[in-house]
Amino acid sequence: MGSSAIEDTDEARTEHIYCCGAVTEVLKFGLCSLHSGRILFLIIPGNPGVVGFYKTFMQTLYQAFDRRCPVWAVSHAGHCEPPDTMDMIDDPSVMAAGDVFGLNGQVEHKLAFLRDYVTRDTRLVLVGHSIGCYIILEMMKRDPELPVRKSVMLFPTIERMAVTPQGRVMTPLLCRLRYMAYLPIFLLSLLPDLLKSFLVKLVFRRLRSLDHSTVLPTVSLINVDTAANAMYMASQEMLEVLERDNTTINQNLDKLVFYYGETDHWCPVQYYQEIKKDFPNGDIRLCSRGIRHAFVLDAGKEVADMIVEWIRGDLQTWS
């Protein structure tokens, strides 16, 4: 990834790369290329892993630390529409060998991104959302030498997803019926972008404080390939995210901050109570503000402001 663009600006830059043979979108605030020893905030998204959803959230983080720390987000493999000059897959043999669109492949995809595009002495602040939290725990487990200073876990789906209230509804749909969604998505994809945007705003009309920067990322999901990759990954989440990884949590407890929702149907309050009991010394918080699981839709700035308060003291000791 080049560094020809102007450095240190409040404008976000989007780059498309191939990682593990699959197209990947990287959204960046701050430096395009990293200097030695720099602190990097890296956002690992939920599913769908579309980085555009996190724009307001990322910009708030970037500005809060006086634009000193770059804030990047890396999409999940195949969760973005390739630009005209690229295909969804660069090397079919590499992709097939690693099942990059599956859950395990997405973990390896993030580790490969760090190996290929982030210098090893970069100090990492990882911020995971939903399944991104599971991916972060797997990254820390598979590469214990990763230079992670802090991992912030927002609305973490790290255990028993299929038996949550939302999981009970979605598991049969994702695992057996997802192919039925392809035709309606294809038909919707034929509509002009203006009409797609109108439909998205119609769906979101009940959100009083909708972040309008999330409309275009939502429109980008009206694409059969992108939607199929997101649903395939989600089907594996239901089957594979089972027991909480207490060993990895225990080994990294001083680096972890967990934030659970009060009304989150993907990780019920019971899960918060249980992890709090199992790790009484952990930094494990329960939302008291009524923020939804998909916080990026209307509370990106609010959640970013909270994170700033949680880790500002730590950041000063690292500088």
C-alpha positions in Angstrom: 0.0 0.0 0.0 1.5 3.3 -1.1 2.0 6.4 0.9 1.7 9.0 -1.8 -1.4 10.5 -0.3 -1.1 13.5 2.1 -0.3 12.3 5.6 -2.1 13.2 8.8 -5.5 14.5 7.6 -9.0 14.2 8.8 -10.0 12.7 5.5 -10.4 9.0 5.3 -8.6 7.1 2.6 -9.8 3.8 1.1 -7.4 1.2 -0.4 -8.2 -2.1 -2.0 -5.6 -4.9 -1.8 -5.4 -8.6 -2.2 -4.8 -10.4 1.1 -4.8 -14.3 1.1 -5.9 -14.1 -2.5 -9.2 -12.2 -1.8 -10.1 -8.6 -2.3 -9.9 -6.6 0.9 -10.8 -3.0 1.7 -8.7 -0.9 4.1 -10.0 2.4 5.5 -7.4 4.7 7.0 -7.3 7.8 9.1 -3.8 9.1 9.5 -0.6 7.7 8.2 -0.7 5.5 5.1 2.6 3.9 5.9 3.8 3.3 9.5 7.0 4.5 11.1 8.9 2.4 13.5 7.3 2.0 17.0 4.1 3.8 16.1 0.8 3.1 17.9 -1.8 1.8 15.5 -5.5 1.4 16.2 -6.8 -1.5 14.0 -10.5 -2.1 13.8 -11.7 -5.7 13.2 -15.3 -5.4 12.1 -18.4 -7.5 12.8 -20.3 -9.3 10.1 -20.8 -7.9 7.5 -17.2 -6.7 7.7 -17.7 -3.5 5.7 -15.2 -0.9 6.9 -17.3 2.1 5.8 -19.7 1.4 8.7 -16.9 2.5 11.1 -16.0 5.8 9.5 -17.5 8.1 12.2 -16.3 5.8 14.9 -12.7 5.8 13.5 -12.6 9.6 12.8 -13.7 10.3 16.4 -10.8 8.0 17.8 -8.3 9.6 15.4 -9.2 13.2 16.4 -9.4 12.4 20.1 -5.7 11.5 20.3 -4.7 14.6 18.5 -4.2 12.8 15.2 -1.0 11.2 16.6 -2.2 7.6 16.2 -3.3 6.3 12.8 -6.7 4.4 12.9 -7.2 1.7 10.3 -9.9 -0.8 9.6 -9.5 -3.9 7.5 -12.5 -5.5 6.0 -13.2 -9.2 6.0 -12.0 -11.0 2.9 -14.6 -10.6 0.1 -16.9 -8.3 2.1 -16.4 -5.4 -0.3 -17.2 -4.8 -3.9 -14.0 -4.9 -5.9 -13.1 -1.8 -7.9 -13.4 -2.1 -11.7 -9.7 -3.0 -12.0 -9.9 -5.9 -9.5 -11.7 -9.2 -9.2 -13.1 -10.7 -6.0 -10.4 -13.4 -6.1 -6.8 -12.9 -7.2 -5.5 -16.4 -6.8 -8.2 -19.1 -6.7 -5.7 -21.8 -5.5 -4.6 -19.8 -2.5 -8.2 -18.9 -1.6 -9.5 -22.5 -2.0 -6.6 -23.9 0.2 -7.4 -21.6 3.1 -11.2 -21.2 2.7 -10.5 -17.5 3.2 -14.3 -16.6 3.3 -14.9 -18.9 6.2 -14.4 -18.0 9.8 -11.0 -19.7 10.3 -9.8 -18.2 7.0 -10.9 -14.7 8.1 -8.7 -15.1 11.3 -5.7 -16.1 9.1 -6.6 -13.2 6.7 -6.1 -10.7 9.6 -2.9 -12.2 10.7 -1.6 -12.2 7.1 -2.6 -8.5 6.8 -0.5 -7.7 9.9 2.4 -9.7 8.5 2.3 -8.0 5.1 1.3 -4.4 5.9 2.2 -3.6 9.5 5.8 -3.6 10.8 6.3 -6.0 13.7 7.4 -3.3 16.1 4.1 -1.4 15.7 2.2 -1.2 19.0 -1.3 -2.4 18.3 -4.6 -1.3 19.9 -7.1 -3.8 18.5 -10.7 -2.9 18.5 -13.2 -5.7 17.7 -16.9 -5.5 17.2 -19.1 -8.6 17.5 -17.4 -11.5 15.7 -14.4 -9.2 15.4 -13.8 -9.9 19.1 -13.7 -13.7 18.5 -11.2 -13.1 15.6 -9.0 -10.9 17.9 -8.9 -13.6 20.6 -8.0 -16.2 17.9 -5.3 -13.9 16.6 -3.8 -13.5 20.1 -4.0 -17.2 20.6 -2.4 -18.2 17.3 0.4 -15.5 17.5 1.2 -14.8 21.2 4.1 -12.6 20.1 1.8 -10.0 18.5 2.7 -6.6 19.9 -0.8 -6.0 21.3 -1.0 -3.3 23.9 -4.8 -3.3 24.3 -7.8 -5.1 22.8 -11.2 -3.5 23.1 -14.1 -5.9 22.7 -17.4 -4.3 21.7 -20.5 -6.3 22.0 -18.4 -9.5 21.9 -19.9 -12.6 20.2 -17.2 -15.0 21.6 -19.4 -17.9 22.8 -22.5 -19.9 22.2 -23.8 -17.8 19.3 -26.3 -20.3 18.0 -28.3 -20.5 21.3 -28.6 -16.7 21.8 -32.1 -15.2 21.0 -30.8 -13.9 17.7 -28.9 -17.1 17.0 -31.9 -19.3 17.4 -33.7 -17.3 14.6 -30.7 -16.9 12.3 -29.0 -20.3 12.5 -31.6 -22.2 10.4 -31.8 -19.3 8.0 -28.0 -19.0 7.5 -27.2 -22.7 7.5 -30.0 -24.1 5.4 -31.9 -21.3 3.7 -29.4 -18.6 2.8 -29.4 -19.5 -0.9 -33.0 -18.4 -1.1 -31.8 -14.8 -0.4 -29.5 -14.7 -3.5 -32.3 -14.1 -6.1 -33.9 -11.1 -4.3 -30.5 -9.6 -3.6 -29.6 -10.0 -7.3 -32.8 -8.3 -8.3 -32.3 -5.5 -5.9 -28.7 -5.1 -7.2 -30.1 -4.2 -10.6 -31.8 -1.0 -9.2 -30.1 2.4 -9.6 -27.9 3.4 -6.6 -30.2 6.3 -5.9 -33.1 4.0 -5.5 -31.1 1.6 -3.3 -30.1 4.5 -1.0 -33.8 5.5 -0.8 -34.7 1.9 0.2 -31.9 1.7 2.8 -33.1 5.0 4.4 -36.6 3.6 4.4 -35.5 0.6 6.3 -33.6 2.8 8.8 -36.3 5.4 9.2 -37.0 4.4 12.8 -33.5 5.3 13.8 -33.8 8.9 15.0 -30.1 9.7 14.9 -29.0 7.6 11.9 -25.4 8.2 11.0 -25.9 8.9 7.3 -22.3 7.8 6.5 -23.6 4.2 7.0 -26.0 4.4 4.1 -23.5 3.8 1.3 -21.8 0.9 3.1 -25.3 -0.7 3.5 -26.0 -0.1 -0.2 -22.7 -1.9 -1.0 -24.1 -5.0 0.5 -26.8 -5.2 -2.1 -24.5 -7.4 -4.2 -24.8 -11.1 -4.5 -21.1 -11.9 -4.1 -20.6 -9.7 -1.1 -23.8 -10.8 0.6 -23.0 -14.5 -0.1 -19.6 -14.2 1.5 -21.0 -12.5 4.6 -23.8 -15.1 5.0 -21.3 -18.0 4.5 -19.1 -16.6 7.2 -22.1 -16.1 9.5 -23.2 -19.7 8.9 -19.8 -20.9 10.2 -20.1 -18.6 13.2 -23.2 -20.4 14.3 -21.5 -23.7 14.1 -18.0 -22.8 15.4 -18.4 -20.1 18.0 -19.2 -22.5 20.9 -17.2 -22.3 24.2 -15.6 -19.1 25.4 -11.8 -19.3 25.2 -11.0 -18.8 28.9 -7.4 -19.8 28.4 -6.6 -17.0 26.0 -8.7 -14.5 28.0 -6.8 -15.4 31.2 -3.4 -15.1 29.5 -4.2 -11.6 28.2 -6.6 -10.3 30.8 -4.6 -7.2 31.5 -4.9 -6.2 27.8 -8.6 -6.8 27.4 -11.6 -4.5 27.8 -15.0 -6.1 27.3 -18.2 -4.0 26.7 -21.5 -5.9 26.7 -24.9 -4.5 25.7 -27.9 -4.5 28.1 -30.4 -5.5 25.4 -28.1 -7.4 23.0 -29.7 -10.4 21.5 -26.4 -11.7 20.2 -24.7 -11.8 23.6 -27.3 -11.7 26.4 -26.6 -10.1 29.8 -26.3 -13.6 31.2 -23.0 -13.9 29.2 -21.8 -10.7 30.8 -22.6 -11.9 34.3 -20.9 -15.2 33.7 -17.6 -13.7 32.3 -17.6 -11.1 35.1 -17.9 -14.0 37.6 -15.2 -16.0 36.0 -12.8 -13.1 35.6 -13.5 -10.7 38.6 -10.3 -8.8 38.0 -11.0 -8.2 34.3 -12.1 -4.9 32.8 -15.6 -6.1 31.9 -18.4 -3.5 31.5 -22.1 -3.5 30.9 -23.6 -0.7 28.8 -26.1 1.5 30.7 -26.9 3.8 27.7 -29.1 1.5 25.7 -26.6 1.3 22.8 -27.6 -1.3 20.2 -25.4 -4.2 19.0 -25.0 -2.5 15.6 -23.7 0.7 17.4 -22.2 2.1 14.2 -25.7 3.0 12.8 -26.3 5.7 15.4 -23.8 5.7 18.2 -20.3 5.5 16.6 -19.1 8.7 18.0 -20.5 7.9 21.5 -18.8 4.6 21.7 -15.5 6.0 20.4 -15.7 8.7 23.1 -16.1 6.0 25.7 -13.0 4.1 24.5 -11.0 7.2 24.6 -11.8 7.6 28.3 -11.0 3.9 29.0 -7.6 3.9 27.5 -6.3 7.5 27.5 -4.2 6.8 30.6 -2.6 3.6 29.1 -1.8 5.5 25.8 0.1 8.2 27.7 2.3 5.5 29.4 3.1 4.0 26.0 4.1 7.2 24.3 
